[in-house]
Amino acid sequence: MCGITGYIGDRDAYSVVVKGLQRLEYRGYDSAGIMLFDKEVQVHKTKGKVVDLQAIISKESSQGNIGIGHTRWATHGVPNDVNSHPHTSNSGNLTIVHNGIIENYDKIKAELSKRGYVFHSDTDTEVLVNLIEEVQKQKQCKLAKAVQLALKDVIGAYAIAVFDKQNPAEIVVAKLGSPLAIGIGENNAEFFIASDASPFIEYTKNAIYLEDEELAIVKAGGEIEVRKVNDDSEVNPRVHALDLDLSQIEKEGYDHFMLKEIYEQPKAIIDTYRGRLLANEGIVRMAGIEEYIEKFKSADRIIIIACGTSWHAGLVAEYIFEEITRVPVEVEYASEFRYRNPIITEKDVVIAISQSGETADSLAAIKMAKEKGALVFGVCNVVGSSISRESHAGAYTHAGPEIGVASTKAFTTQITLLTLMALKLAKEKGSIPNSNFHAYLQSMELIPSKVEKILEQNEKIKAIAADFLETPSCLYLGRGYNFPVALEGALKLKEISYIHAEGYPAAEMKHGPIALIEENYPVIVVAINKGHYEKVVSNIQEIKSRKGKIIAVVTEGDVAVKEMADCVIEIPEVEEALSPLLTTIPLQLLSYHIAVARGCNVDQPRNLAKSVTVE
């Protein structure tokens, strides 16, 4: 959720840390804060965004070559100045930034209060920094040892950076559950600390990703020392060469990251199937599946676990996996799956989907599945993420950084990758005729150009959006493969415009939601000329007879729906199984334009964060 960043070296720490916070603001923007050290500790923090933080810091108070910063998504304590990070220990010696949740903070707080500690905030983080201080006092040890011992008493998740003004040559960091990367400057002259690599990509391409329950001591001009929290054993960390370009995390002339990422989808889809989809040769190459092909072929069932938009991608995958591989599929919310004592066996294959690869509920579900003997296959976007490391095998979507909190290209690239997986498995099992297999491959190659064609209707969709700015609620309908698209369309509208919306299977409208429909009530219907087209037409007639206002996504050349709908958005002809890759695009644009016209912050919608790393 929250974003943390830090710097130690010869540069001006303020500019590095603040720029890093701006790039991490997608992780939370309830408040922001920074600690700088230049002979003395300077802490600045405020409710609001990074720009609000910048406004309260003078040039005189922004000096120093060491700094840590934080942008917050509130968990414990309301968003205000006092609850903002960084937090300082009672003595003033220790300063901390923290991403995660300390579940047993109340018990620790009660014990520390008995020992004379005073707390000024409602946060679990202030408790943690004072626990570290107490350990340091009791054990008469250095900061790193105090952090290690304190974390042994902590239940929950954390990515932390801690600074001790009595030993200002180092920053101590540690990780459990929440991501943490360390950028390595040339000749170890400087180091960068961040929740992901985006804050330091312009300074270095070399990074270490801490594993769970690892602690690192970062000193400018020295080697990074990494140790295990549990047993203090030394770790030899792997240095990753980052494949990330600065232009990928800039807006490049677009008004919002979300719009940029919508328009990046043709390229992102190509990047996802590049090297995997060889249509002319009739081949799908996926090393992760090939390594475990017998396990996939003999699986009794496939369980897909995910949250949010990734869950909707999993629902699309359920349709195509069952249709062409004939393997039963169950799609589960990771947050529910992990708590209901599910039946999992060594004959199951679990596919975990996550854009960030850091989703806490999905990670916990993965660990549970592994304990039960299931094969776990990870589908994520971020190289080196926790899910990619925890899974037995997996595949990256290669969508590139997604900064907008509301997922767009993550969704379409996940569907692309999952479709390739289904085709690969179906081919290996012999459950799909060769002619159908080759037809799918040829069609998939054409998807990016068809997405580009839909994007050309942006101005038309913007005009349609203008009619729905004041609606309090709307309904999204789809059938078959496009039922998950209806769910995703409704989610996008809720996320960024704050208009209530529900997605439903079109046939289920009669079982309750039809009661909502009255004159001019907006209903968005995916009505392509495949699958259950005639049934969807009947559903539209039912809406029309009650004077609802219909916005329909139709196939080019459609006649029947056009005659009934108030507005239509056309998509190119496509197989039903691949249609979600096209039908979702108009719904993304519609949500975007409604939100912009309503004055909403589409990249940073209220109460949301990009990566949900807490329960």
N, C-alpha and C positions, 0 to 999 in steps of 0.2 A: 504494500500500500504506500507508505511514506517513501520518500526518497532521501538518501543521505549521500553526502559528498565530502571530500577532504583533500587537503594538499599539504605537502611538506617538501621544501626545496629552496631554490633561490628566487623564484618568481614572486610577484605580488600575489599573495594568497587570495585576497579579496576578489580580484577580477576572475581568477580561476574558479573559485568556489561559487560565486554568484552566477557565472555563466553555466556552471554545472547544475545549479539549482533550477535555472530556467529550463534546461533540457530535461530535468527530472520532474518538472512540475506536473506532467501527465500522471504521476504516481500519487498525487495529493496536493491540494492547494487551499486547505483551510487556514494554514499559517506558514510562516517561514522564519528562519533564524540562522545566525552565523556566529561562530566564535573565532576571533583572531588573536594571535599572540605576537606581541612586540614588546618585550620586557615585562609587560603586564597583560593579563587576559581582558579582552573586550568582548562582551556578549551583547548582541543586538537581536531582537526578535519581536514579531508582531503578528497579530491576527491578519489574515489576508494573503495576498500573493507575493511573489518575489519582488514585483515592482513596488509594492508597499514597503517591503523591507529596505529596498534601495533608497526610498524617500527619507528614511529616518537615520541614515548613516552619513556622517560627514566625512570629508576627505581626511581629517585629522584622526578620526577613529577607525580608519580602514587600513591601517598599516600592519605589516607583518608578513612573514614568509611561511607561517603555519596557520592553517584554518580548517575548521569543520563546519558543515552546514546541513540544514534539514528543511525539507518541505513536507508538510504534514497532511495526512488524512486521519481525522480524529477517530480514536477508538476509546481511550479512557480520558474523560474530561472534555467539556465543550470547547469549541474553537475560540480561544481568546489569547491575549498576550501572555498571561501567566502560564497557561498550559502548553505554549509553544516551546519547541526545542531550539537551541540546546538547553539542557538542564545542568545545574551546578550543584556540587555537594555542599553540605553545610559549612565546611571549612573554607570553601571557595577554591580549593586546590584542583578538584577534578571537574571536568566538563564532558558531557556525553551527548551524542545523537543516537537515535534508536529507531529502527523500523521493525515492528513486530508487536507481540503482546506477551506480557509476563502474567501468566494466569494466577500464580500464587502471590501476587504483589501485596494483597491485603494482609496476609499472615506475616510477610516480611516487614511490612510497614508497621504493623502492631508491635512487633518485637523491637524494631529500631526506635519507635516512639518511646518505649520503655527505657531505652538507653539514652534518651535525651535528644534524639533527632527531631527536627522541626520540618514540616512539609508545607510548601507554599502553593503547590498545584494539586490537581486531582489525577495526575498521570502515574502510570506504572513505571515510567522511565525515571522520574525523580527518585522513586524508591530504589531502583537498580543502582543508580550512581552512588547513593548513600550506602547501599549494601557493600559496594566495592570499597568505598572509603572505610567502612567499619572493618572489613576483612584486612585491609591494608594496615590499619591501626593495630588490630589484634595480633596479626602475624608478623608485623614489622617487616613487610616485604615490598618489593618493587611493584609497579602498576600491573605489569603483565601477569605476575603470579596472583595478585589480588583479583584481577578479572577472571582468571582461570578458576580460582577457588569459589568465587561468588557465583559463577555460572553453573557450578555443580549443584547449587541450591535453588536454581531457577527452573520453573516449569513454564514452557511456552515456546515462543519463537522470537528470534532476534537477529538483526544485523546491527552491530554497534561500532562506533568509533569513540574512543575515550582518550582524553588528553590530561596530563598531569603537569601543572605549571612548575612543580618542583623538579621535574625532569623533562624540560621542554624540547629535547632532541628527538622525541619519538611520539608516534600515535599507535595505540593498540586497537586492533579490530578483531571482531569475532563474528561467527555466523552459525545459526541454526534455523533452518526453514526459510528465512528471508535471504534474497540474493546479495552478494557482495563481491565486487571486482576490485583488483588493485592494478592500476596502470604503472608500468615500469619505465622510467625515463632513461635516457642514454647514460651508460656507465653508472647506473643507480644513483645519479645525482639528484633525482627528484622522484617522488611517488604521488600517485593520484588514487583516491579512494572514492568509490561510487557504487550505487545500486545496480547500475549497468554501465556499459562502456561509453555511452554517448557523451558524458561530460569530458572525457579526456581523449577522444579519438583524434583531435587535431594536434595533440602533443605527442602521442605515442601509439604504436600499433601492437605493443606487447602487453599482455595482461595475464594475471593469475586470477582464477575464480576459486574462492575458498569453498571447500566442501563443508557439509554439516559438522558441527562440533569441532571446528578448527579455529585457531586463534593465530594472529600474525602480529609481529612487532615490526613496525615500519620506521626506518631511520634513514634520513637523507645521507647519501654517500656510503651506505652499508648494504649488506645483503638482507633480504627479507627473511625473517625467522618465522617459520610456521610450525605450530605444535598442536597436538590433540588436546582438547579441553579435558577429556575424561582421565587420561593417564599421563599427560605431559610428554608423550612420545614425539620425536621429531618427524616432520613430514617434508618430503622432497616435492615441492609443488611443480606442476606442469605449467610452462609458459605458453600461452596461446597467441598465435599471430592473428590479429583481428582482421576480418574481411568486411570492413565497414567504411564507407565513404562519407565525408562531411556533408555532401550535398543531399544524402539520404535523410538527414535529420534537420534539414532546412526547408522552408516553405516554397522556395524557388518561384516566387511571384503569385502563388495561390493565396487567396484570402484566409484559408484555414487548412490545417493539416488534413482534416477529414476530406475536404474536396480534393486535395492533392492525392490522397490515398485512394479515393474512388477512381480518379483518372489514371492511377498507376496500375490498375487491375489487369489490363491487357498484358503489360510487361511482366507483372507478378505471376500471372498464370503461366506464361511462357517459361519464366525462371523456375517455376515449380516442376514443370514436366521436361525441362531441358536435360538431355542425357538419359532420361528415363523412358520417354515416349519416342519410339522409333517406328513411326507409322509405316513408312515405305518398306521396312524390313519385317513388319508385323511382330514387333518385340516390345515388351515392357520390362525394363531393367530396374530392379529394386533390391539392392544388396541386403538390406535388413530382412526382407521377406525370404530371399533366396537362402540366407543362412539358416532360417528356421522353417523352411518350406514344408517339411514333413509334419511339423507341429501344427502349422496352419491347415494343412490338408486333412489331418486327422481330428481336428478340433470338433468337439461336440457342439460348441456354440462360441460366438464372439460376443464379448461384453464391451460396450463402449462407455467410457466414463468421461465426463466433461462438465463444464459449468457455462452458463450464459450463452453467448453466440456459438462457442465451440460445441455446446450441447445440441444446438440446432443443426450444426454441420454433421454431428453424429446421427441425428434423425434422418438426414438426407442419405447418409451412408447406409443406414439400416435398410432402406428401400433397395439400393443397388446391390448391396452384398447379398441380401436374401434372394433377389431376382436372378442374379447371374451366377452366384456361387452355391446357392441352395444350402447355406449354413445358417442356422437360426441366430438372430442377432437381438440383443437386449441393449437398450440405451438408458443409461442411468445418470442421474445427477450425482456427482461425486460426493457432495455434501450429505446426501441421504444414504448412498451406497455404503459408506464407511461406518455408519452408525446402526445399521439394521441387522448386523450379523448375517450377511448374505452367504448363499451357498456358492462356493467357488471350489473347483477341483483342478487337478493337474491336466485335465482334458480341455480346459477353457483357454481361450486367448483373450487377453484384455488389451484393448486399444485405448490409450489415454490421450486426449486431445487438449492442447492448451497453447494459446498464442505465445505467452511469455515463457512457458515451461516452468513457472514458479508457483502456480496456483496451489494454495495450501491444502485444500480439500482433495484435489486430484493427487497430490503427492502422497497424502495419507492413504488414499484408496490404493495407489500403486503398491505401497509397502505391504498393505494387507493382502493384496492379490498375490504378491511374491511369496509371502509367508505360507499361503495355501497351495503353492506349487504351480500357479498359472504362469503362462508366458505373457510378459508385458511388453507391448509395442508402443513406443511414444511417438506422437505426432505433434511437433511444436515448431516454432519459428526462430527462436533464439538459440544460437549455437552455444554449447557449453552450459545450458540451463540445467536446473536441478532434475527436471523430468527426463531430459536426454541422458543424464548420467545414471539415474535410478532405473531406467528401463533396460530390459535385456537387449532390445534392439529398437530401431526406430528410423524415422525419416524426417528431415527438415522440409518445411514448406518453401523456404527461400523467398519469402514475401518482401524481405527488407524491413527496416524499422517501421513500426506502426505507432505513431505518436498520438494521433487522435484517440481519445478514450473510447469512443464508440467504434467497434471493429467493423471494417469494411473488407479490405483486401485480405485480412486474416481469414474471413469466412469463405471467400471464393477460392483461396489457395488451399485451405483445408479440404474443401469439397473436391478440388482437383486431385489432390494427393490421395484422398480416400477412394476416389473413383479409380485411379491407377492401381491402387492396392487390390480393389475388388476385381479388376480386369486381370491382373497378374495371377491372383489366386484362382479365378475361374478358368483361365487358360491352363494352369498347372493341373487342375482337377479334371479338366475336360468337360466342365459343366456348361460351356458356352460354345455354340457352333462357330467354326472358324470364320464363316462369312460375317456373322454378327460381331465377332471380336475385331476383325479388320475394319468393319464399318464404324465401330466406336472409336478406334484409333484415328481414323481419318477425320471423323467429326470433331474429336477433341482438338486436333490441330487447328481447326477453323474457329474455335471458341474465342480466342483473343480478338480476331478481326470483327466478330459479331458483337462483342462487348463494345468495341470502338464505335460501331454503328449506332448502338443504343446511346452512347455518350453524346453523340451528335444531336440528340433530342433534349439536351440539357435546358435550353431556353424554353422549350415547350413545357417541360416538367416544372420549371420555375413558375410559369404562368398558371399552371394547374394548382400549384401550391398556394398561390395568393388567395384562392377561394376558401382555404381551410384554416386560416390563422386563428379564428376565434372559436372553433369547435371545441367543446369540452371533452369529447370522446369519439372514438371511431372503431370500426370493426375491420379486421383483415381476414379474408377467406381464401383457402386454397384446398386442392385435393391431391391425393397421391404424393408424388415427389414435391409438390408445391405447397403442401400443408406446412412443412417446416419453414418454407420461405415466408408464409403468412405470419408465423410466429416471430421470425427474425425481423420482418417489416414492422410489426407492432412494437417489438423491443426497441428498434432504432428510433421510432417516433417518441416513445416514452423517455428514452435516455436523453435525447438532446433537445426536445421541444417542451417536455413536461406535460404533454397531452396524453390523457389516458387512452390506451388502445389495447385491444385483445386480438389475438390470432386464434382462429378456429378452423377445423375441417369444415368445408362448405356444407356438407351434409348434416353436420351437428348444429347448424344455425337454428333449425326448427326445434331443437331440444333446449330452448331457453333464450339464447341471444336475440332471436327474432323479436322478443318483447322490447328490445331497445330501439328498434327501427321505427322512426317517425319521419315526417316530412323534412327533407334535407339532411337527414342523418348520414354521415359519410361512411361508405363501405368500399374498401379497396379489395378487389377481386382479381386473383390470378386465374385467367381463363384462356389458356393456350389451347390450340386445336389438337391436343393429344390426350390420351388417357380417358378421363371421364368428362369430356367436353360437353356432351349433351346434358349431363347431370348438372354441371356448373351453370349452363344456360338456364336450366330450370330454377336453380337457386337465385339467379339474377332476376328472373321474372317475379319471384316471390318478394324480393326486395323492392323491385320497381312498383309492384302493386300496392306497396305500403309507402310509396313516395320517398324512399331512401335515395340518396345521391350516390351514384355509382362511378368509381374510378376503376377502370379495368385495364389490366395488362394482357394484351392479346397478341396472337401471331399475325405477322404481316398478311394482309389480304382478308382478314376476318370480316364477316358481314353481319352475322347474327347478333353478336355482342355489341358491335358498333351501333346498331340500331337502338339498343336499349340503354347503353351507358351514357352518362353525362360527359365523361372524358375517357379517352383511350390513349394508351401508350403502347406502341407496337414494338415487338421484338422479332428478330429473324427466325425463320423456321429452324427447328432443332429437335433432336430426339428427346422424349420425355425425361429419360434418365439424366440427361445433361442440361435440361432446362433451368434448374435452380441457378446455374452459373450466369444465366441471362436474366431471369425474372427478378432476381434480387437487385439488380442494378437500378432500375427505375424507382424501386422502393427506397433505396439508399439516397438517391437524389431528391426524391420527394420529401423525405424526412429532413434532409439537410436544408433545403430551401424554406420549408416551413419554420424550422428553428431559427435560421438567419433572419427571416422576416419578422419573427416574434422578438428579436433582440437577444436571443439566448447565446451563451458561449458554447458553441458546438464542440470545440476541442476539449473543453474542461467543464463538462456539465456538473451541476451541483451534486454534492454527496457521493460522487463516483470517483473511482481511481482505476487506472489501466490494469494494474496487476494486483490481484487479490491474494496477498500473501499471509493474511490472517483469517481465522475462522469466523 
